[in-house]
Amino acid sequence: MKFKATKIATAVAAGLGMSVGGMNAANADSVLFPQIVLSETVTTILSVMNDDFSDLSELHYRYYTKAPSNSEHCNEFDFWNPTSENDIVTFDMGAVFSGDDAQGVLFEADRSTVQYVDDFAILSRQGRVPTRGYVLVENTPRNPLDPLPAPTAKLAGEAIIIEVSTGSAWGYQAYNPSDIWGFVPPVTAGGVGALVQINPNDFSDRVEVAGEVLAAPPAGTSALDQKNNFWVPMAIMPWDAANSALLVTAVSTNMGTNGSYSASTSLKLRGTAQGADRIMFDRDERAYSGPGAASVTCVGRIDLEDMVGETVKQAAPEGGWTNLTVTEGQAIVFHAEINTDLSFEDVLVNGTFNNIYQLRKGIRETLGRPLDSGGWNYLPVFAIPGLDGNSPYAVWENVLEVPADPAVAYNPANYADPQQVAAAVLAGNVFIGSGAQ
């Protein structure tokens, strides 16, 4: 389905640094796979689904990886591979199951007409293992004159991380956030304005859709409000029963940086809001103090026993519980529990298990405002008919970047007229901002 570009839309897009001669609307969608792991015994399998009905012919794959380390930045490697309407591609980044051919692609029938150009498993074939990192997949075209996705085109994805020698595995859904939009009104009477997507690579707390991102509380947030709205309760298994760890990805407003990614986040364990040094409770409600803190740049793994320290570990051998909080930056965090031997509480377990799940809390916590009467006020979401039913901001008029002060973002005087916005969507005047990539 094609969308005709009006003169106004063409002028607006050209002013944004885009070439749209003879082209139609563009709304970039970008999904984040926050954890990928590769080693001699571990591979990561990704599936990407493209819900599009335009002539878009490629997807943009961006790998941000490093050797396992909590302090180093990640380096970027990117490429484009073919796609089509209602396409799915599943690929093995470690080339364990795909062998030496097929560019790492799995499950493609012999009758398939798709010829993949770049190798999804290039990191492993180059010997760059062990590796930890994240992956972005975008439907942004390679060249300005290439076909563009439909305004409502969405990407989706799933990941499976497999320990090949034991067969244990875990997985998750790719994170697809909402969008933030600006609106450029028509410059002539009777014209149709245009929506501008401000940043398709924003994966921060302000655009989450289901509490995917943990964020540091804003300055001045009371201890009780921090506990209620930012802390995530977390059980700790007995230390001799499982290796407990946090798999952490530092999240920011632009994870699609060129060349490298160096955003950092800091985490802390908190037992109670009344004592900052109490980091956990044992199974008899006793609170213990300890180091309780760690930091990660880009992505990393933090063993919980390192966070609590040896003294607390010996004092609470059966584990207990704690709260995880972010003290600096923002993060996507998975809690991992992996058994250490073939028995669990003296019962034989035939093999290893991975109990790994994403830690979630609230939604868009950093956009909340403390109420004068106490408690916490969450700001609403806005529907842009035909485009986004979960927008964190109402569409702003003449705003093409996010104001630093959240109070500015929610000034009703800045909102675009809903009828004009609807007309822009109907006309297909939906564009990517020039600074988005």
C-alpha positions as CSV (number, residue, x, y, z in Angstrom):
1,M,0.0,0.0,0.0
2,K,1.5,3.3,-1.1
3,F,1.1,6.7,0.6
4,K,1.3,9.8,-1.6
5,A,3.6,12.4,-0.3
6,T,2.0,15.9,-0.4
7,K,4.0,19.0,-1.2
8,I,3.9,20.0,2.5
9,A,5.1,16.6,3.7
10,T,7.9,16.6,1.1
11,A,9.0,20.0,2.2
12,V,8.9,19.1,5.9
13,A,10.9,15.9,5.3
14,A,13.4,17.7,3.2
15,G,13.8,20.2,6.0
16,L,14.5,17.3,8.3
17,G,17.4,16.2,6.2
18,M,15.5,13.5,4.3
19,S,15.2,12.9,0.6
20,V,11.6,11.9,-0.1
21,G,11.2,12.6,-3.8
22,G,8.5,10.2,-5.0
23,M,8.5,8.4,-1.6
24,N,5.9,7.8,1.0
25,A,5.6,7.7,4.8
26,A,8.2,6.3,7.1
27,N,7.9,5.2,10.7
28,A,11.0,3.3,11.8
29,D,10.5,0.5,14.3
30,S,13.4,-0.9,16.3
31,V,13.4,-3.9,18.6
32,L,16.1,-4.6,21.3
33,F,17.4,-8.0,22.2
34,P,19.1,-7.0,25.5
35,Q,21.2,-10.1,26.1
36,I,23.0,-12.3,23.7
37,V,25.7,-14.8,24.8
38,L,28.2,-16.7,22.7
39,S,30.9,-19.1,23.9
40,E,32.4,-22.5,23.0
41,T,29.3,-24.1,24.6
42,V,26.6,-21.4,24.4
43,T,24.8,-20.0,21.4
44,T,22.0,-17.5,21.0
45,I,19.2,-18.0,18.5
46,L,17.1,-15.0,17.4
47,S,13.8,-14.9,15.5
48,V,12.7,-11.6,13.9
49,M,9.2,-11.1,12.6
50,N,8.4,-8.3,10.1
51,D,4.7,-7.2,10.2
52,D,4.8,-4.9,7.1
53,F,2.9,-4.5,3.9
54,S,5.1,-2.1,2.0
55,D,7.9,-2.7,-0.5
56,L,10.6,-2.6,2.3
57,S,13.2,-5.1,1.1
58,E,15.8,-5.1,4.0
59,L,16.2,-5.0,7.7
60,H,19.1,-3.4,9.6
61,Y,20.9,-5.6,12.1
62,R,23.2,-4.0,14.6
63,Y,25.4,-6.1,17.0
64,Y,26.9,-4.4,20.1
65,T,29.3,-6.9,21.7
66,K,32.4,-7.3,23.8
67,A,34.4,-10.0,25.6
68,P,32.8,-10.8,28.9
69,S,33.5,-7.8,31.2
70,N,31.4,-5.5,33.4
71,S,33.5,-2.4,32.7
72,E,34.3,-2.3,29.0
73,H,32.2,-0.7,26.3
74,C,30.5,-2.6,23.4
75,N,31.6,-2.3,19.8
76,E,29.1,-2.1,17.0
77,F,28.9,-4.2,13.8
78,D,26.0,-3.7,11.4
79,F,24.6,-5.1,8.2
80,W,21.4,-5.4,6.2
81,N,19.7,-8.6,5.1
82,P,16.7,-9.2,3.0
83,T,13.1,-9.2,4.3
84,S,9.6,-9.2,2.9
85,E,6.0,-8.8,3.9
86,N,5.1,-11.0,6.9
87,D,8.6,-12.4,6.9
88,I,10.3,-14.4,9.7
89,V,14.0,-15.2,9.9
90,T,15.5,-17.4,12.7
91,F,19.3,-17.4,12.9
92,D,21.9,-19.1,15.1
93,M,24.5,-16.5,16.1
94,G,27.0,-19.2,17.2
95,A,26.7,-21.3,14.0
96,V,26.2,-24.4,16.2
97,F,23.1,-25.7,14.6
98,S,23.3,-24.0,11.2
99,G,26.7,-25.4,10.2
100,D,29.1,-23.7,7.8
101,D,26.6,-22.5,5.3
102,A,23.2,-20.7,5.2
103,Q,24.6,-17.5,6.9
104,G,23.5,-18.9,10.2
105,V,19.9,-19.1,9.1
106,L,17.7,-22.0,10.5
107,F,14.6,-23.7,9.3
108,E,14.5,-22.1,5.8
109,A,13.0,-24.6,3.4
110,D,14.9,-25.6,0.3
111,R,12.1,-24.0,-1.8
112,S,12.8,-20.6,-0.2
113,T,13.7,-17.9,-2.7
114,V,15.4,-15.7,-0.1
115,Q,19.2,-15.3,-0.5
116,Y,20.8,-13.8,2.6
117,V,23.8,-11.6,1.8
118,D,25.5,-11.1,5.2
119,D,26.3,-13.8,7.7
120,F,24.3,-13.7,10.9
121,A,26.9,-15.8,12.6
122,I,29.9,-13.7,11.7
123,L,31.1,-13.2,15.3
124,S,31.5,-16.9,15.8
125,R,33.1,-17.5,12.5
126,Q,35.7,-14.8,13.2
127,G,36.5,-16.6,16.5
128,R,35.1,-13.7,18.6
129,V,33.9,-15.8,21.5
130,P,33.2,-15.7,24.4
131,T,31.0,-12.7,23.7
132,R,28.2,-10.9,25.5
133,G,26.2,-8.0,24.1
134,Y,22.8,-6.8,22.7
135,V,21.3,-6.7,19.2
136,L,19.1,-4.0,17.6
137,V,17.0,-4.8,14.5
138,E,15.5,-1.8,12.6
139,N,13.3,-1.5,9.6
140,T,15.1,1.8,8.6
141,P,16.2,1.6,5.0
142,R,19.8,1.6,4.0
143,N,19.5,4.4,1.5
144,P,17.2,7.5,1.4
145,L,15.6,6.4,-1.8
146,D,15.0,2.8,-0.8
147,P,11.4,1.7,-0.1
148,L,10.2,2.6,3.3
149,P,8.1,0.7,5.9
150,A,4.4,1.4,6.3
151,P,3.6,3.9,9.1
152,T,2.1,1.1,11.3
153,A,4.8,-1.5,10.4
154,K,6.0,-3.3,13.5
155,L,8.9,-5.7,14.3
156,A,8.8,-8.4,16.9
157,G,11.4,-10.9,18.1
158,E,12.2,-13.8,20.4
159,A,15.6,-15.1,21.7
160,I,16.7,-18.5,23.0
161,I,20.1,-18.9,24.7
162,I,21.2,-22.5,24.7
163,E,23.9,-24.2,26.7
164,V,24.6,-26.8,24.1
165,S,26.5,-29.4,26.2
166,T,23.7,-29.7,28.8
167,G,20.7,-28.7,26.8
168,S,19.6,-26.1,29.3
169,A,18.1,-22.9,27.8
170,W,16.2,-19.8,28.5
171,G,14.6,-17.1,26.4
172,Y,12.7,-13.8,26.3
173,Q,10.8,-11.5,24.0
174,A,12.5,-8.6,22.3
175,Y,11.7,-5.2,23.7
176,N,9.7,-3.0,21.4
177,P,9.1,0.3,23.1
178,S,6.5,3.0,22.3
179,D,7.4,6.2,20.4
180,I,7.7,9.9,21.0
181,W,6.3,12.1,18.3
182,G,6.5,15.8,17.3
183,F,4.1,17.5,14.9
184,V,4.9,20.0,12.2
185,P,1.7,21.9,11.3
186,P,0.9,22.9,7.7
187,V,2.5,26.1,6.5
188,T,-0.4,26.9,4.1
189,A,-4.1,27.0,4.7
190,G,-5.8,23.7,4.0
191,G,-2.6,21.8,4.1
192,V,-1.9,18.6,6.0
193,G,0.9,18.6,8.6
194,A,3.3,15.8,9.4
195,L,4.3,13.7,12.4
196,V,8.0,13.2,13.1
197,Q,9.3,10.3,15.1
198,I,11.9,11.8,17.4
199,N,14.1,8.8,18.1
200,P,13.4,5.2,17.2
201,N,16.4,4.0,19.2
202,D,15.1,5.2,22.5
203,F,14.7,2.2,24.8
204,S,14.6,4.1,28.1
205,D,12.1,4.0,30.9
206,R,10.0,6.8,29.4
207,V,9.0,4.7,26.4
208,E,8.6,1.2,28.0
209,V,5.3,-0.5,27.6
210,A,5.3,-3.2,30.4
211,G,7.8,-2.2,33.1
212,E,10.7,-3.6,31.1
213,V,13.2,-0.9,32.3
214,L,14.4,-0.3,35.9
215,A,15.4,3.3,36.5
216,A,17.1,5.3,39.2
217,P,14.5,7.4,41.2
218,P,14.5,11.1,40.5
219,A,16.3,13.4,42.9
220,G,14.2,14.2,46.0
221,T,12.2,11.0,45.9
222,S,11.4,9.8,49.5
223,A,12.8,6.5,50.7
224,L,9.2,5.1,51.0
225,D,8.3,6.2,47.4
226,Q,11.6,4.7,46.2
227,K,10.7,1.4,47.8
228,N,7.1,1.4,46.6
229,N,7.8,2.5,43.0
230,F,11.4,1.6,42.1
231,W,12.6,-1.4,44.2
232,V,12.1,-4.9,42.9
233,P,11.8,-7.7,45.5
234,M,13.9,-10.7,44.7
235,A,14.4,-14.1,46.3
236,I,17.8,-15.5,46.9
237,M,18.3,-19.3,46.7
238,P,20.6,-21.1,49.1
239,W,24.2,-20.5,48.0
240,D,25.0,-24.2,47.6
241,A,21.8,-24.9,45.6
242,A,22.2,-22.4,42.7
243,N,24.4,-19.8,41.2
244,S,22.4,-16.6,41.4
245,A,23.3,-13.8,39.1
246,L,22.0,-10.6,37.5
247,L,22.3,-10.2,33.7
248,V,22.3,-6.5,33.1
249,T,22.0,-4.2,30.1
250,A,22.5,-0.5,30.6
251,V,19.6,1.3,28.8
252,S,19.6,4.8,27.4
253,T,17.7,7.2,25.1
254,N,19.9,6.2,22.2
255,M,21.2,2.6,22.0
256,G,21.7,2.9,18.3
257,T,25.0,4.8,18.5
258,N,27.5,4.4,15.7
259,G,30.8,2.6,16.4
260,S,30.3,1.8,20.1
261,Y,28.0,2.0,23.1
262,S,29.3,3.0,26.6
263,A,26.3,3.8,28.7
264,S,26.6,2.6,32.3
265,T,24.3,1.7,35.2
266,S,24.8,1.1,38.9
267,L,22.7,-1.3,41.0
268,K,22.3,-1.8,44.7
269,L,20.7,-4.4,47.0
270,R,18.4,-2.9,49.7
271,G,16.8,-4.7,52.5
272,T,14.8,-1.9,54.1
273,A,14.1,1.8,53.4
274,Q,14.9,2.6,57.1
275,G,18.6,1.5,56.8
276,A,20.6,2.1,53.7
277,D,23.3,-0.3,54.7
278,R,20.9,-3.3,55.1
279,I,21.1,-5.3,51.9
280,M,19.1,-8.4,52.5
281,F,17.0,-10.5,54.9
282,D,17.7,-14.2,55.7
283,R,14.9,-16.7,56.0
284,D,14.4,-15.8,59.7
285,E,13.8,-12.1,59.0
286,R,17.2,-11.0,60.1
287,A,18.7,-8.0,58.2
288,Y,22.4,-7.9,57.2
289,S,24.7,-5.2,56.0
290,G,27.3,-5.6,53.3
291,P,28.7,-4.0,50.1
292,G,25.5,-4.6,48.0
293,A,26.5,-2.6,45.0
294,A,27.9,-3.1,41.4
295,S,28.1,-1.3,38.1
296,V,27.9,-2.4,34.5
297,T,28.9,-0.7,31.2
298,C,26.9,-1.8,28.2
299,V,26.1,-5.3,29.3
300,G,27.4,-7.6,32.0
301,R,26.8,-10.4,34.5
302,I,26.9,-9.8,38.3
303,D,27.1,-12.8,40.6
304,L,24.9,-12.1,43.7
305,E,27.4,-13.7,46.0
306,D,29.9,-10.9,45.0
307,M,27.3,-8.2,45.7
308,V,26.5,-9.5,49.2
309,G,30.1,-10.3,50.2
310,E,31.5,-13.4,51.9
311,T,30.5,-12.4,55.4
312,V,26.8,-12.0,54.6
313,K,26.9,-15.2,52.5
314,Q,28.3,-17.2,55.5
315,A,25.7,-15.5,57.9
316,A,22.8,-16.4,55.6
317,P,23.8,-19.8,54.0
318,E,20.1,-20.6,53.1
319,G,19.8,-17.3,51.2
320,G,16.7,-15.1,51.8
321,W,15.4,-12.1,50.0
322,T,16.3,-8.5,49.0
323,N,15.3,-5.6,46.8
324,L,17.1,-4.6,43.7
325,T,17.3,-0.9,42.9
326,V,19.1,1.1,40.2
327,T,21.1,4.0,41.7
328,E,22.5,5.4,38.5
329,G,21.2,5.2,35.0
330,Q,18.7,2.7,33.7
331,A,18.8,-1.0,33.1
332,I,17.1,-4.1,31.8
333,V,17.9,-6.9,34.3
334,F,17.4,-10.6,34.2
335,H,17.6,-12.7,37.4
336,A,19.4,-16.0,36.8
337,E,19.4,-19.1,39.0
338,I,21.5,-22.0,37.7
339,N,21.9,-25.2,39.8
340,T,25.4,-26.1,40.8
341,D,25.2,-29.9,40.9
342,L,22.9,-32.8,40.0
343,S,20.9,-32.6,43.2
344,F,18.5,-30.1,44.6
345,E,17.6,-30.3,48.3
346,D,19.0,-33.9,48.2
347,V,16.7,-34.9,45.4
348,L,18.5,-36.0,42.2
349,V,18.0,-33.6,39.3
350,N,18.8,-35.2,35.9
351,G,20.8,-32.3,34.4
352,T,21.1,-28.6,34.9
353,F,18.3,-26.0,35.0
354,N,18.2,-22.3,34.2
355,N,15.6,-20.3,36.0
356,I,16.0,-16.9,34.3
357,Y,13.4,-14.2,34.2
358,Q,13.2,-10.4,33.6
359,L,12.8,-8.1,36.6
360,R,10.0,-5.6,36.1
361,K,8.6,-2.7,38.1
362,G,5.8,-0.3,37.3
363,I,5.7,1.6,34.0
364,R,7.6,4.8,33.2
365,E,8.4,5.4,36.8
366,T,10.6,8.4,36.1
367,L,7.7,10.3,34.5
368,G,5.7,10.2,37.8
369,R,5.2,13.1,40.1
370,P,5.0,12.9,43.9
371,L,1.6,14.1,45.1
372,D,1.3,16.8,47.7
373,S,-0.8,14.5,49.8
374,G,1.7,11.7,49.5
375,G,1.9,8.7,47.2
376,W,2.9,8.6,43.6
377,N,1.2,9.9,40.5
378,Y,1.7,8.2,37.2
379,L,1.2,10.2,34.0
380,P,-1.2,9.0,31.4
381,V,-0.6,7.4,28.1
382,F,-2.0,8.8,24.8
383,A,-3.5,7.1,21.8
384,I,-2.6,8.3,18.3
385,P,-5.3,6.6,16.2
386,G,-3.9,4.4,13.5
387,L,-0.4,4.7,14.7
388,D,0.4,4.2,18.4
389,G,-2.1,3.3,21.2
390,N,0.5,3.6,24.0
391,S,2.4,6.8,23.4
392,P,4.0,8.2,26.6
393,Y,3.5,11.8,25.5
394,A,0.8,13.6,23.7
395,V,2.0,14.8,20.3
396,W,3.8,18.1,20.6
397,E,3.5,20.9,18.2
398,N,6.8,22.2,16.7
399,V,8.8,20.0,19.0
400,L,11.4,17.8,17.3
401,E,13.5,16.9,20.3
402,V,12.5,15.8,23.8
403,P,12.8,18.7,26.3
404,A,15.2,18.0,29.2
405,D,12.6,19.3,31.7
406,P,9.7,16.8,32.0
407,A,7.4,19.7,33.1
408,V,7.8,21.2,29.7
409,A,6.8,18.0,28.0
410,Y,3.5,18.0,29.8
411,N,2.5,21.6,29.3
412,P,-0.9,21.3,27.5
413,A,-0.2,24.4,25.5
414,N,2.4,22.4,23.6
415,Y,0.0,19.7,22.4
416,A,-0.8,19.5,18.7
417,D,-4.4,19.6,17.6
418,P,-5.7,15.9,17.6
419,Q,-7.7,16.4,14.4
420,Q,-4.6,17.7,12.6
421,V,-2.6,14.8,13.9
422,A,-5.2,12.3,12.7
423,A,-5.2,14.0,9.3
424,A,-1.4,13.6,9.1
425,V,-1.6,9.9,9.9
426,L,-4.5,9.4,7.4
427,A,-2.4,11.2,4.7
428,G,0.6,9.1,5.5
429,N,2.7,12.1,6.5
430,V,4.8,10.2,9.1
431,F,8.5,10.7,9.1
432,I,11.7,9.8,10.9
433,G,13.6,12.7,12.4
434,S,17.1,13.4,10.9
435,G,18.9,12.8,14.2
436,A,17.2,9.5,14.9
437,Q,19.9,7.2,13.5
